[in-house]
Each structure stands twice: as C-alpha cells, then as structure tokens.
Amino acid sequence: MLIKIQGVKQEEDWGSNFDASLELFGRTWCEGLYEGVTYDDASRCYLTCVIYNNEEGVTIVVPDEPDLDPVFREVLEADRV
C-alpha cells in the first residue's frame, strides 16, 4: 500500500488525511511511529514506513511542501536517518 499525502496541513485542516491516519494508525500523523525516515532530494519527499506487528507495513511518501504541518515535519526530521 502506498500513501501519498497531498498538502498535509495543520491538524484542523486535514480532513480526509486526518481521518485516514486515525484509521490506519489509530493516531494522528504527528503521533505516528515511523521507521527509517529518509529524504529524497530529487523528488523533495520524505520516505518512510510504519510496520505493524513486524509483519505488515505501510510505505508513506510525504511531499516536502511549504504548507506541510511544521510539527509533522519536525517528527519526520527527528526520525530521519
């Protein structure tokens, strides 16, 4: 499963993206537990995944756009390898 988060903004503006994070992870995007966050300079995207029970995972591609929630960007940067 590949999720591309288009224009993830402040929590109150997230709409379906916010709902999707709760459905997928049981928590908000900013509260996610991400594995091996990397940054691709060519595409200007963060690449990461969430692993469930060491068996299933979701790959997440987050475009580094100006309106990306700054708290979410900090979470990704803190987990960046």
ROSE-4610 file (N, C-alpha, C; in Angstrom, 1 decimal, always signed):
// ROSE-4610
residu = [M/M/M/L/L/L/I/I/I/K/K/K/I/I/I/Q/Q/Q/G/G/G/V/V/V/K/K/K/Q/Q/Q/E/E/E/E/E/E/D/D/D/W/W/W/G/G/G/S/S/S/N/N/N/F/F/F/D/D/D/A/A/A/S/S/S/L/L/L/E/E/E/L/L/L/F/F/F/G/G/G/R/R/R/T/T/T/W/W/W/C/C/C/E/E/E/G/G/G/L/L/L/Y/Y/Y/E/E/E/G/G/G/V/V/V/T/T/T/Y/Y/Y/D/D/D/D/D/D/A/A/A/S/S/S/R/R/R/C/C/C/Y/Y/Y/L/L/L/T/T/T/C/C/C/V/V/V/I/I/I/Y/Y/Y/N/N/N/N/N/N/E/E/E/E/E/E/G/G/G/V/V/V/T/T/T/I/I/I/V/V/V/V/V/V/P/P/P/D/D/D/E/E/E/P/P/P/D/D/D/L/L/L/D/D/D/P/P/P/V/V/V/F/F/F/R/R/R/E/E/E/V/V/V/L/L/L/E/E/E/A/A/A/D/D/D/R/R/R/V/V/V]
num = [1/1/1/2/2/2/3/3/3/4/4/4/5/5/5/6/6/6/7/7/7/8/8/8/9/9/9/10/10/10/11/11/11/12/12/12/13/13/13/14/14/14/15/15/15/16/16/16/17/17/17/18/18/18/19/19/19/20/20/20/21/21/21/22/22/22/23/23/23/24/24/24/25/25/25/26/26/26/27/27/27/28/28/28/29/29/29/30/30/30/31/31/31/32/32/32/33/33/33/34/34/34/35/35/35/36/36/36/37/37/37/38/38/38/39/39/39/40/40/40/41/41/41/42/42/42/43/43/43/44/44/44/45/45/45/46/46/46/47/47/47/48/48/48/49/49/49/50/50/50/51/51/51/52/52/52/53/53/53/54/54/54/55/55/55/56/56/56/57/57/57/58/58/58/59/59/59/60/60/60/61/61/61/62/62/62/63/63/63/64/64/64/65/65/65/66/66/66/67/67/67/68/68/68/69/69/69/70/70/70/71/71/71/72/72/72/73/73/73/74/74/74/75/75/75/76/76/76/77/77/77/78/78/78/79/79/79/80/80/80/81/81/81]
x = [+0.8/+0.0/+0.9/+0.6/+1.4/+0.5/+0.8/+0.0/+0.8/+0.3/+0.9/+0.1/+0.6/-0.2/+0.0/-1.1/-1.0/-1.4/-0.5/-0.7/-1.2/-0.6/-1.0/-0.7/-1.7/-1.6/-1.9/-2.2/-2.5/-3.6/-3.6/-4.5/-5.9/-6.3/-7.7/-8.1/-7.2/-7.4/-7.2/-6.9/-6.5/-7.6/-8.9/-10.0/-9.7/-9.9/-9.8/-8.4/-7.3/-6.0/-5.9/-6.5/-6.5/-7.3/-8.5/-9.3/-8.5/-7.8/-7.0/-6.0/-5.3/-4.3/-4.8/-6.0/-6.6/-7.0/-7.6/-8.0/-6.8/-5.7/-4.6/-3.7/-3.5/-2.5/-3.2/-4.4/-5.0/-4.5/-3.8/-3.3/-3.1/-2.8/-2.6/-1.3/-1.1/+0.2/+1.3/+1.1/+2.2/+2.5/+1.6/+1.9/+2.3/+2.5/+2.9/+4.3/+4.5/+5.8/+6.4/+7.3/+7.9/+9.2/+9.5/+10.7/+11.6/+12.8/+13.8/+13.3/+13.0/+12.7/+13.9/+13.7/+14.7/+14.2/+15.1/+14.6/+15.3/+14.4/+14.9/+15.0/+16.2/+16.4/+15.8/+15.9/+15.4/+13.9/+13.1/+11.7/+11.2/+12.1/+11.7/+10.6/+10.8/+9.8/+10.5/+9.8/+10.2/+9.6/+10.4/+10.0/+10.2/+9.1/+9.2/+8.1/+8.1/+7.1/+6.7/+5.5/+5.0/+4.9/+5.4/+5.4/+4.4/+3.5/+2.6/+3.0/+3.2/+3.5/+4.6/+5.6/+6.7/+6.3/+5.1/+4.6/+4.1/+3.4/+2.8/+3.3/+3.4/+3.9/+3.1/+3.2/+2.7/+3.8/+4.0/+5.0/+4.4/+5.0/+4.4/+5.4/+4.9/+5.6/+5.0/+5.8/+5.3/+6.0/+5.3/+6.0/+6.3/+7.5/+8.0/+7.5/+6.3/+5.7/+5.7/+5.6/+5.6/+4.4/+3.3/+2.2/+2.2/+3.2/+3.3/+3.3/+2.5/+2.4/+3.8/+4.2/+5.6/+5.8/+4.8/+5.0/+5.3/+4.5/+4.7/+6.1/+6.6/+7.9/+9.0/+8.8/+9.7/+9.8/+8.6/+8.6/+9.4/+9.2/+9.9/+11.4/+11.8/+13.2/+13.8/+13.1/+13.7/+13.9/+13.2/+13.3/+14.2/+14.7/+15.4/+16.8/+17.1/+18.4/+19.4]
y = [-1.2/+0.0/+1.2/+2.2/+3.4/+4.6/+5.4/+6.6/+7.8/+8.7/+10.0/+11.0/+11.7/+12.7/+14.1/+14.5/+15.8/+16.9/+17.8/+19.1/+18.8/+17.9/+17.7/+19.0/+19.6/+20.9/+20.8/+21.9/+21.8/+20.9/+20.3/+19.2/+19.6/+20.8/+21.2/+21.2/+21.3/+21.4/+20.0/+19.0/+17.7/+17.0/+17.1/+16.4/+15.0/+14.5/+13.0/+12.5/+13.3/+12.8/+12.5/+13.4/+13.2/+11.9/+11.8/+10.6/+9.3/+9.4/+8.2/+7.8/+8.8/+8.5/+7.8/+8.2/+7.6/+6.2/+6.0/+4.7/+3.7/+4.2/+3.3/+3.1/+4.1/+4.0/+4.0/+4.5/+4.7/+5.9/+6.8/+8.0/+9.0/+10.3/+11.3/+11.1/+11.8/+11.7/+12.1/+13.2/+13.7/+12.7/+11.8/+10.8/+9.5/+9.4/+8.1/+7.7/+6.3/+5.7/+5.3/+6.1/+5.9/+5.1/+4.3/+3.5/+4.1/+4.4/+4.8/+5.9/+7.1/+8.2/+8.6/+8.7/+9.3/+10.4/+11.2/+12.4/+12.2/+12.3/+12.2/+13.6/+14.1/+15.5/+15.6/+14.6/+14.7/+15.0/+14.3/+14.4/+15.4/+15.8/+16.6/+16.0/+14.7/+13.9/+13.2/+13.1/+12.2/+10.8/+9.8/+8.4/+7.7/+7.0/+6.3/+5.1/+4.4/+3.3/+3.2/+2.5/+2.1/+0.6/-0.1/-1.5/-2.0/-2.9/-3.4/-4.8/-5.1/-6.4/-7.1/-6.4/-6.9/-7.8/-7.6/-8.5/-7.6/-6.6/-5.8/-4.3/-3.7/-2.3/-1.4/-0.1/+0.8/+1.8/+2.0/+2.9/+4.3/+5.3/+6.7/+7.6/+8.3/+9.3/+10.7/+11.6/+12.9/+14.0/+14.6/+15.7/+16.9/+17.4/+18.5/+19.8/+20.1/+21.3/+22.4/+23.7/+24.8/+24.7/+24.1/+24.0/+22.8/+22.0/+20.8/+21.2/+20.6/+20.9/+20.9/+22.0/+22.1/+21.1/+20.7/+19.7/+18.3/+18.0/+16.8/+16.8/+17.9/+18.0/+17.7/+18.3/+18.0/+16.5/+15.9/+14.5/+13.7/+14.0/+13.3/+13.6/+14.8/+15.2/+14.5/+14.4/+13.7/+12.3/+11.6/+10.2/+9.9/+11.0/+10.8/+10.2/+9.2/+8.5/+9.1]
z = [+0.0/+0.0/+0.0/-0.9/-0.9/-0.7/+0.2/+0.5/+0.2/-0.7/-0.9/-0.3/+0.6/+1.4/+0.7/+0.0/-0.7/+0.3/+0.4/+1.2/+2.6/+3.4/+4.7/+5.5/+6.0/+6.7/+8.2/+8.8/+10.3/+10.5/+11.7/+12.1/+11.8/+12.1/+11.9/+10.5/+9.5/+8.1/+7.4/+8.1/+7.5/+6.8/+7.3/+6.6/+6.4/+5.2/+5.0/+5.3/+5.1/+5.5/+7.0/+7.8/+9.3/+9.6/+8.9/+9.2/+8.7/+7.6/+7.2/+8.2/+8.8/+9.7/+10.9/+11.4/+12.5/+12.2/+11.0/+10.5/+10.4/+9.8/+9.5/+10.8/+11.5/+12.6/+14.0/+14.1/+15.4/+16.1/+15.4/+15.9/+14.8/+15.1/+14.1/+13.4/+12.2/+11.5/+12.4/+13.2/+14.1/+15.2/+15.5/+16.6/+16.1/+14.8/+14.1/+14.6/+14.5/+14.9/+13.5/+13.0/+11.7/+11.8/+10.8/+10.7/+9.6/+9.9/+8.8/+7.9/+8.4/+7.6/+6.7/+5.4/+4.6/+3.8/+3.2/+2.4/+1.0/+0.0/-1.4/-2.0/-2.2/-2.7/-4.1/-4.9/-6.3/-6.4/-5.5/-5.5/-4.5/-3.5/-2.4/-1.6/-1.3/-0.5/+0.6/+1.8/+2.8/+2.5/+2.7/+2.5/+3.8/+4.2/+5.5/+5.5/+6.5/+6.6/+8.1/+8.2/+9.5/+9.5/+10.5/+10.5/+11.6/+11.3/+12.2/+12.6/+13.9/+14.4/+13.7/+13.2/+12.4/+11.3/+10.7/+9.6/+8.5/+8.7/+7.7/+7.8/+6.7/+6.7/+5.7/+5.9/+5.0/+4.7/+3.4/+2.9/+2.7/+3.2/+3.2/+2.4/+1.5/+0.7/+1.1/+1.7/+2.1/+1.3/+0.4/-0.3/+0.6/+0.5/+1.4/+0.8/+1.1/+0.5/+1.6/+1.2/+2.1/+3.2/+2.8/+3.7/+4.6/+4.5/+5.4/+6.8/+7.6/+9.0/+9.7/+10.3/+10.8/+11.9/+12.7/+13.7/+13.1/+12.0/+11.3/+10.7/+10.1/+9.5/+10.6/+11.8/+12.9/+13.3/+13.3/+13.6/+12.6/+11.3/+10.3/+10.4/+10.6/+10.7/+11.9/+13.0/+14.2/+14.0/+13.1/+12.8/+11.6/+11.0/+9.7/+10.0/+9.1/+9.2/+8.2]
